[in-house]
Structures are given as C-alpha cells and as structure tokens.
Amino acid sequence: MKRLLLVALMVLVSLVVMAMSRLSRYLARTPPQTAPALRRSLFAILILFAGCGTVGAAPLTLPTGLSLVVDGIADQRPYFGKFKAAPNNSGGDFLLASCGCGNWRVLMSTADGKQWQFAVRFYSTADYQPTGDVTVFGQTDTEALRGTIHQDAGLTEGLSNHNTIALKFLATRGETHTNVASGCVKCHIGDNPIRPQAPDHPPRCAGGVTTRCFTVDPPNCLSCHTVAIKN
C-alpha cells in the first residue's frame, strides 16, 4: 500500500515538472502584460499541489536502541480510552489489552460500529522493569501505532495511523472488574473482534430471556467466566 502511494506521488511529481517546463516555454512567448497573471496562476497550482502532497499520516517507526519486552509488561490490566483523528476531530474508543501469554492487541472502534485491531509489543531502553516508561509499538500493512506506557501512572498515550489517517490516543489502566468485563465485550463481540466467541457460546439476551445468555450494557461476562489479570 505504501509503495503504491509512493509510486503515485512520483508520477504526479513527474507530470507537474513536465507541465511547468511546457508552461515556462509558453510564458517566454507570452506578451509581457499577460505573463504576470499566468505566473500567479502557476504559483497557486503549486501551492495546491504541495498541500495535497502533504495530506496523510507520517510513517511511524520504532526508535532505535530499544530492547523487546519478551513476555509483555508485568501489569496485565487493560487500558481504556479514546482516539481522535486530526482531519475532522472524529474519534472513538481505544482499548489496549492482553490476550494472554504475553500477547497484546490494540482495538479501536467508532460510533458507527467500525472497528479494527492489530498486535503490539513493548520495548524498553534497558532491561525491563515494571516501573517507569516503556514504548508500545505495532505495525501492519494498513495500521501502525507508537506510544508510551507510563506504568507508574497507569496511563498510555501516543500516535496511530489508520490507513492514511493520523490519530492520537490517550487511555488509562482499568482498576476494577467492571472495566475488565468491558474489555471482554470489546475483545470478543462485534465486527472484527480480537478473538471471536466460541460457536457454542450462549447467545445475547433478548425477548425477556435472562438466563444462559449474555448482556453487554452492563456486561455480565464475569458471572460465568474467570479473567486472570496480573497486577
């Protein structure tokens, strides 16, 4: 995807250069009283092109000199928060959660039901310690995230790219079982969940039925399931 965008940009640049060259030759043959107006038009076109060329998210890369935190961070409680997109200030819910065995994923969802998720890993500047700051980073063909986990404060913040849209996120660590159950809903229910429910999982409560079924507001996951959260 990024390679295609780069090729398209290079083609556009080539076309603009060719157009400028031909326009310069044309201006050389243009009467003096007409040339200034044409030059102003050319300048406006160049400004528009430059603006279009800068639209989109800057690539997010992992800083050098960091060491991978092999088993993930020590406190496995999830982080709940919000993300916001720069172009129109739209946003949605943000979740950073452990899937067990040191595997963590980010899930972002919007009010209209769209959501996306991908794996992230943690990095430290030296041997990992369960205090202080660590870096969180993840990347796919269409998604990227780079941020900081403030382990002492239970806070994470940073940047993310969704396709070509730049996002900012801020989230706090969940401290209660209610928050953990909310994480169950985001991880296992909805479009593109981190881990879909098992085929034989009880259905959602409906039609007055309240037994052998699940609710999402509030979630009743912990009435049947036990969540092992390390902190």
C-alpha positions, 0 to 999 in steps of 0.5 A: 500500500505504501509503495503504491502511494509512493509510486503515485506521488512520483508520477504526479511529481513527474507530470507537474515538472513536465507541465511547468517546463511546457508552461515556462516555454509558453510564458517566454512567448507570452506578451509581457502584460499577460505573463504576470497573471499566468505566473500567479496562476502557476504559483497557486497550482503549486501551492495546491499541489504541495498541500495535497502532497502533504495530506496523510499520516507520517510513517511511524517507526520504532526508535532505535536502541530499544530492547523487546519486552519478551513476555509483555509488561508485568501489569496485565490490566487493560487500558481504556480510552479514546482516539481522535483523528486530526482531519475532522476531530472524529474519534472513538474508543481505544482499548489496549489489552492482553490476550494472554501469554504475553500477547497484546492487541490494540482495538479501536472502534467508532460510533458507527460500529467500525472497528479494527485491531492489530498486535503490539509489543513493548520495548524498553531502553534497558532491561525491563522493569515494571516501573517507569516508561516503556514504548508500545509499538505495532505495525501492519500493512494498513495500521501502525501505532507508537506510544508510551506506557507510563506504568507508574501512572497507569496511563498510555498515550501516543500516535496511530495511523489508520490507513492514511489517517493520523490519530492520537490516543490517550487511555488509562489502566482499568482498576476494577472488574467492571472495566475488565468485563468491558474489555471482554465485550470489546475483545470478543463481540462485534465486527472484527473482534480480537478473538471471536466467541466460541460457536457454542457460546450462549447467545445475547439476551433478548425477548425477556430471556435472562438466563444462559445468555449474555448482556453487554450494557452492563456486561455480565461476562464475569458471572460465568467466566474467570479473567486472570489479570496480573497486577 
